[in-house]
Amino acid sequence: MINVLDDSQLTEGLFSPVCSLCIHEKDEHRRCSAFKGKPIPLKIWSGSIRHTSPFPGDNGIQFESARK
């Protein structure tokens, strides 16, 4: 049996198509090394922006794949 998590009813998903695959994501919801003390912007969290280039407030830290 395969379990599927459907978070489509939530305003912001529990998992991000970008951030959940990044080495900088923290164990706290919408937190990472780039956006110290602030939530990851929804444009990045939702996957609208892949965050492979600088984004305002990212402290020079962009996406790095956790899958190597």
N, CA, C and O atoms as a Tinker XYZ file with bonds, in Angstrom:
   272  protein
     1  N      0.844000   -1.185000    0.000000    73     2
     2  CA     0.000000    0.000000    0.000000    64     1     3
     3  C      0.886000    1.244000    0.000000    63     2     4     5
     4  O      1.859000    1.316000    0.750000    81     3
     5  N      0.552000    2.211000   -0.833000    73     3     6
     6  CA     1.293000    3.460000   -0.913000    64     5     7
     7  C      0.462000    4.558000   -0.266000    63     6     8     9
     8  O     -0.701000    4.757000   -0.617000    81     7
     9  N      1.062000    5.264000    0.674000    73     7    10
    10  CA     0.399000    6.397000    1.313000    64     9    11
    11  C      0.756000    7.667000    0.566000    63    10    12    13
    12  O      1.920000    7.887000    0.231000    81    11
    13  N     -0.227000    8.495000    0.305000    73    11    14
    14  CA    -0.011000    9.754000   -0.393000    64    13    15
    15  C     -0.474000   10.876000    0.509000    63    14    16    17
    16  O     -1.587000   10.846000    1.034000    81    15
    17  N      0.389000   11.870000    0.689000    73    15    18
    18  CA     0.034000   13.038000    1.488000    64    17    19
    19  C     -0.550000   14.083000    0.558000    63    18    20    21
    20  O      0.133000   14.554000   -0.352000    81    19
    21  N     -1.790000   14.448000    0.771000    73    19    22
    22  CA    -2.447000   15.469000   -0.036000    64    21    23
    23  C     -2.593000   16.728000    0.805000    63    22    24    25
    24  O     -3.463000   16.812000    1.672000    81    23
    25  N     -1.734000   17.704000    0.540000    73    23    26
    26  CA    -1.812000   18.953000    1.295000    64    25    27
    27  C     -2.424000   20.072000    0.462000    63    26    28    29
    28  O     -2.257000   21.247000    0.790000    81    27
    29  N     -3.136000   19.722000   -0.618000    73    27    30
    30  CA    -3.691000   20.711000   -1.535000    64    29    31
    31  C     -4.773000   21.584000   -0.893000    63    30    32    33
    32  O     -5.065000   22.664000   -1.406000    81    31
    33  N     -5.367000   21.147000    0.204000    73    31    34
    34  CA    -6.397000   21.935000    0.870000    64    33    35
    35  C     -5.801000   23.023000    1.772000    63    34    36    37
    36  O     -6.522000   23.909000    2.230000    81    35
    37  N     -4.530000   22.963000    2.020000    73    35    38
    38  CA    -3.871000   23.940000    2.887000    64    37    39
    39  C     -3.492000   25.177000    2.089000    63    38    40    41
    40  O     -3.247000   25.082000    0.886000    81    39
    41  N     -3.438000   26.336000    2.738000    73    39    42
    42  CA    -3.060000   27.558000    2.042000    64    41    43
    43  C     -1.585000   27.544000    1.671000    63    42    44    45
    44  O     -1.195000   28.127000    0.659000    81    43
    45  N     -0.782000   26.900000    2.459000    73    43    46
    46  CA     0.637000   26.703000    2.139000    64    45    47
    47  C      0.960000   25.259000    2.483000    63    46    48    49
    48  O      0.785000   24.835000    3.625000    81    47
    49  N      1.422000   24.520000    1.518000    73    47    50
    50  CA     1.680000   23.102000    1.716000    64    49    51
    51  C      2.671000   22.822000    2.831000    63    50    52    53
    52  O      3.483000   23.674000    3.192000    81    51
    53  N      2.591000   21.633000    3.362000    73    51    54
    54  CA     3.534000   21.202000    4.398000    64    53    55
    55  C      4.910000   20.927000    3.808000    63    54    56    57
    56  O      5.927000   21.038000    4.493000    81    55
    57  N      4.928000   20.569000    2.538000    73    55    58
    58  CA     6.175000   20.264000    1.851000    64    57    59
    59  C      6.310000   21.182000    0.645000    63    58    60    61
    60  O      5.316000   21.556000    0.022000    81    59
    61  N      7.527000   21.534000    0.329000    73    59    62
    62  CA     7.809000   22.422000   -0.792000    64    61    63
    63  C      8.492000   21.642000   -1.910000    63    62    64    65
    64  O      9.390000   20.843000   -1.642000    81    63
    65  N      8.076000   21.864000   -3.171000    73    63    66
    66  CA     8.747000   21.187000   -4.275000    64    65    67
    67  C     10.190000   21.667000   -4.457000    63    66    68    69
    68  O     10.975000   21.021000   -5.151000    81    67
    69  N     10.532000   22.775000   -3.849000    73    67    70
    70  CA    11.902000   23.302000   -3.909000    64    69    71
    71  C     12.607000   23.071000   -2.581000    63    70    72    73
    72  O     13.609000   22.359000   -2.521000    81    71
    73  N     12.096000   23.658000   -1.538000    73    71    74
    74  CA    12.771000   23.684000   -0.242000    64    73    75
    75  C     12.920000   22.311000    0.411000    63    74    76    77
    76  O     13.917000   22.051000    1.086000    81    75
    77  N     11.951000   21.447000    0.218000    73    75    78
    78  CA    12.025000   20.126000    0.841000    64    77    79
    79  C     13.150000   19.277000    0.261000    63    78    80    81
    80  O     13.500000   18.237000    0.818000    81    79
    81  N     13.711000   19.721000   -0.854000    73    79    82
    82  CA    14.824000   19.008000   -1.491000    64    81    83
    83  C     16.152000   19.733000   -1.318000    63    82    84    85
    84  O     17.145000   19.358000   -1.942000    81    83
    85  N     16.183000   20.759000   -0.485000    73    83    86
    86  CA    17.366000   21.611000   -0.323000    64    85    87
    87  C     18.088000   21.328000    0.994000    63    86    88    89
    88  O     17.456000   21.045000    2.013000    81    87
    89  N     19.407000   21.407000    0.959000    73    87    90
    90  CA    20.204000   21.154000    2.162000    64    89    91
    91  C     20.057000   22.257000    3.208000    63    90    92    93
    92  O     20.397000   22.046000    4.372000    81    91
    93  N     19.561000   23.421000    2.817000    73    91    94
    94  CA    19.462000   24.548000    3.742000    64    93    95
    95  C     18.164000   24.576000    4.541000    63    94    96    97
    96  O     18.045000   25.359000    5.483000    81    95
    97  N     17.184000   23.734000    4.185000    73    95    98
    98  CA    15.916000   23.734000    4.913000    64    97    99
    99  C     16.139000   23.219000    6.334000    63    98   100   101
   100  O     16.924000   22.297000    6.556000    81    99
   101  N     15.447000   23.820000    7.278000    73    99   102
   102  CA    15.528000   23.416000    8.683000    64   101   103
   103  C     14.327000   22.532000    9.011000    63   102   104   105
   104  O     13.419000   22.389000    8.192000    81   103
   105  N     14.321000   21.947000   10.192000    73   103   106
   106  CA    13.223000   21.074000   10.613000    64   105   107
   107  C     11.976000   21.851000   11.040000    63   106   108   109
   108  O     10.960000   21.249000   11.386000    81   107
   109  N     12.046000   23.163000   11.017000    73   107   110
   110  CA    10.896000   23.998000   11.364000    64   109   111
   111  C     10.178000   24.390000   10.074000    63   110   112   113
   112  O     10.823000   24.589000    9.044000    81   111
   113  N      8.858000   24.501000   10.119000    73   111   114
   114  CA     8.067000   24.823000    8.927000    64   113   115
   115  C      8.483000   26.147000    8.305000    63   114   116   117
   116  O      8.515000   27.174000    8.983000    81   115
   117  N      8.800000   26.125000    7.019000    73   115   118
   118  CA     9.176000   27.285000    6.204000    64   117   119
   119  C     10.371000   28.048000    6.771000    63   118   120   121
   120  O     10.388000   29.279000    6.744000    81   119
   121  N     11.360000   27.333000    7.279000    73   119   122
   122  CA    12.583000   27.973000    7.788000    64   121   123
   123  C     13.799000   27.373000    7.096000    63   122   124   125
   124  O     13.835000   26.180000    6.797000    81   123
   125  N     14.799000   28.224000    6.847000    73   123   126
   126  CA    16.044000   27.736000    6.268000    64   125   127
   127  C     17.180000   28.691000    6.605000    63   126   128   129
   128  O     16.963000   29.760000    7.176000    81   127
   129  N     18.381000   28.294000    6.246000    73   127   130
   130  CA    19.577000   29.095000    6.520000    64   129   131
   131  C     19.553000   30.431000    5.782000    63   130   132   133
   132  O     20.099000   31.418000    6.275000    81   131
   133  N     18.932000   30.472000    4.618000    73   131   134
   134  CA    18.931000   31.687000    3.801000    64   133   135
   135  C     18.116000   32.813000    4.430000    63   134   136   137
   136  O     18.547000   33.965000    4.425000    81   135
   137  N     16.969000   32.497000    4.959000    73   135   138
   138  CA    16.058000   33.509000    5.487000    64   137   139
   139  C     16.034000   33.453000    7.009000    63   138   140   141
   140  O     15.015000   33.139000    7.624000    81   139
   141  N     17.164000   33.761000    7.588000    73   139   142
   142  CA    17.364000   33.668000    9.035000    64   141   143
   143  C     16.292000   34.421000    9.819000    63   142   144   145
   144  O     16.135000   35.632000    9.663000    81   143
   145  N     15.562000   33.702000   10.655000    73   143   146
   146  CA    14.556000   34.316000   11.512000    64   145   147
   147  C     13.260000   34.686000   10.820000    63   146   148   149
   148  O     12.338000   35.183000   11.468000    81   147
   149  N     13.169000   34.456000    9.520000    73   147   150
   150  CA    11.961000   34.782000    8.765000    64   149   151
   151  C     11.496000   33.547000    8.017000    63   150   152   153
   152  O     12.309000   32.684000    7.688000    81   151
   153  N     10.199000   33.446000    7.741000    73   151   154
   154  CA     9.730000   32.311000    6.945000    64   153   155
   155  C     10.225000   32.404000    5.508000    63   154   156   157
   156  O     10.441000   33.500000    4.991000    81   155
   157  N     10.403000   31.269000    4.871000    73   155   158
   158  CA    10.760000   31.232000    3.458000    64   157   159
   159  C      9.612000   31.878000    2.683000    63   158   160   161
   160  O      8.454000   31.524000    2.908000    81   159
   161  N      9.900000   32.814000    1.778000    73   159   162
   162  CA     8.827000   33.462000    1.003000    64   161   163
   163  C      7.971000   32.430000    0.263000    63   162   164   165
   164  O      8.486000   31.442000   -0.259000    81   163
   165  N      6.664000   32.674000    0.228000    73   163   166
   166  CA     5.744000   31.736000   -0.402000    64   165   167
   167  C      6.044000   31.502000   -1.878000    63   166   168   169
   168  O      5.789000   30.410000   -2.387000    81   167
   169  N      6.579000   32.501000   -2.577000    73   167   170
   170  CA     6.929000   32.308000   -3.991000    64   169   171
   171  C      7.950000   31.189000   -4.145000    63   170   172   173
   172  O      7.906000   30.431000   -5.113000    81   171
   173  N      8.855000   31.089000   -3.202000    73   171   174
   174  CA     9.864000   30.018000   -3.239000    64   173   175
   175  C      9.252000   28.735000   -2.687000    63   174   176   177
   176  O      9.369000   27.678000   -3.306000    81   175
   177  N      8.602000   28.819000   -1.529000    73   175   178
   178  CA     8.026000   27.631000   -0.881000    64   177   179
   179  C      7.049000   26.899000   -1.811000    63   178   180   181
   180  O      7.027000   25.669000   -1.847000    81   179
   181  N      6.249000   27.654000   -2.556000    73   179   182
   182  CA     5.237000   27.052000   -3.427000    64   181   183
   183  C      5.832000   26.467000   -4.712000    63   182   184   185
   184  O      5.179000   25.687000   -5.405000    81   183
   185  N      7.075000   26.849000   -5.025000    73   183   186
   186  CA     7.701000   26.355000   -6.244000    64   185   187
   187  C      7.556000   27.304000   -7.421000    63   186   188   189
   188  O      8.003000   26.985000   -8.523000    81   187
   189  N      6.937000   28.471000   -7.214000    73   187   190
   190  CA     6.818000   29.458000   -8.298000    64   189   191
   191  C      8.196000   29.954000   -8.728000    63   190   192   193
   192  O      8.426000   30.271000   -9.895000    81   191
   193  N      9.108000   30.012000   -7.753000    73   191   194
   194  CA    10.502000   30.389000   -8.012000    64   193   195
   195  C     11.376000   29.250000   -7.511000    63   194   196   197
   196  O     11.183000   28.766000   -6.396000    81   195
   197  N     12.335000   28.816000   -8.322000    73   195   198
   198  CA    13.177000   27.675000   -7.956000    64   197   199
   199  C     14.314000   28.056000   -7.002000    63   198   200   201
   200  O     14.948000   27.170000   -6.429000    81   199
   201  N     14.578000   29.312000   -6.825000    73   199   202
   202  CA    15.601000   29.843000   -5.927000    64   201   203
   203  C     17.008000   29.344000   -6.271000    63   202   204   205
   204  O     17.793000   28.990000   -5.391000    81   203
   205  N     17.301000   29.324000   -7.560000    73   203   206
   206  CA    18.650000   28.979000   -8.019000    64   205   207
   207  C     19.459000   30.228000   -8.347000    63   206   208   209
   208  O     20.611000   30.132000   -8.770000    81   207
   209  N     18.858000   31.396000   -8.154000    73   207   210
   210  CA    19.561000   32.665000   -8.299000    64   209   211
   211  C     19.155000   33.547000   -7.116000    63   210   212   213
   212  O     18.172000   33.251000   -6.435000    81   211
   213  N     19.898000   34.621000   -6.866000    73   211   214
   214  CA    19.624000   35.449000   -5.689000    64   213   215
   215  C     18.178000   35.937000   -5.618000    63   214   216   217
   216  O     17.552000   36.250000   -6.630000    81   215
   217  N     17.675000   35.990000   -4.390000    73   215   218
   218  CA    16.324000   36.467000   -4.094000    64   217   219
   219  C     16.465000   37.446000   -2.938000    63   218   220   221
   220  O     17.248000   37.195000   -2.021000    81   219
   221  N     15.724000   38.566000   -2.953000    73   219   222
   222  CA    15.859000   39.541000   -1.868000    64   221   223
   223  C     15.728000   38.902000   -0.477000    63   222   224   225
   224  O     14.762000   38.196000   -0.189000    81   223
   225  N     16.718000   39.169000    0.368000    73   223   226
   226  CA    16.694000   38.687000    1.743000    64   225   227
   227  C     17.255000   37.299000    1.964000    63   226   228   229
   228  O     17.183000   36.777000    3.077000    81   227
   229  N     17.826000   36.672000    0.902000    73   227   230
   230  CA    18.310000   35.292000    1.069000    64   229   231
   231  C     19.743000   35.192000    1.590000    63   230   232   233
   232  O     20.299000   34.097000    1.660000    81   231
   233  N     20.340000   36.318000    1.952000    73   231   234
   234  CA    21.688000   36.343000    2.538000    64   233   235
   235  C     22.733000   35.622000    1.687000    63   234   236   237
   236  O     23.698000   35.071000    2.216000    81   235
   237  N     22.533000   35.629000    0.356000    73   235   238
   238  CA    23.502000   35.009000   -0.552000    64   237   239
   239  C     23.438000   33.491000   -0.597000    63   238   240   241
   240  O     24.326000   32.854000   -1.164000    81   239
   241  N     22.402000   32.899000   -0.008000    73   239   242
   242  CA    22.253000   31.440000    0.020000    64   241   243
   243  C     21.106000   31.049000   -0.894000    63   242   244   245
   244  O     19.982000   31.519000   -0.716000    81   243
   245  N     21.382000   30.182000   -1.882000    73   243   246
   246  CA    20.347000   29.694000   -2.776000    64   245   247
   247  C     20.219000   28.178000   -2.676000    63   246   248   249
   248  O     20.950000   27.523000   -1.934000    81   247
   249  N     19.274000   27.640000   -3.440000    73   247   250
   250  CA    18.991000   26.204000   -3.453000    64   249   251
   251  C     20.239000   25.383000   -3.730000    63   250   252   253
   252  O     20.996000   25.672000   -4.657000    81   251
   253  N     20.444000   24.353000   -2.913000    73   251   254
   254  CA    21.457000   23.330000   -3.138000    64   253   255
   255  C     20.792000   21.996000   -2.862000    63   254   256   257
   256  O     20.265000   21.773000   -1.772000    81   255
   257  N     20.816000   21.128000   -3.827000    73   255   258
   258  CA    20.128000   19.854000   -3.709000    64   257   259
   259  C     20.677000   19.006000   -2.566000    63   258   260   261
   260  O     21.888000   18.882000   -2.385000    81   259
   261  N     19.768000   18.436000   -1.811000    73   259   262
   262  CA    20.145000   17.496000   -0.753000    64   261   263
   263  C     20.416000   16.112000   -1.351000    63   262   264   265
   264  O     21.004000   15.250000   -0.697000    81   263
   265  N     19.991000   15.912000   -2.577000    73   263   266
   266  CA    20.213000   14.647000   -3.290000    64   265   267
   267  C     21.472000   14.759000   -4.103000    63   266   268   269
   268  O     21.527000   15.514000   -5.074000    81   267
   269  N     22.468000   14.027000   -3.721000    73   267   270
   270  CA    23.750000   14.078000   -4.441000    64   269   271
   271  C     24.110000   12.710000   -4.930000    63   270   272
   272  O     25.153000   12.534000   -5.560000    81   271
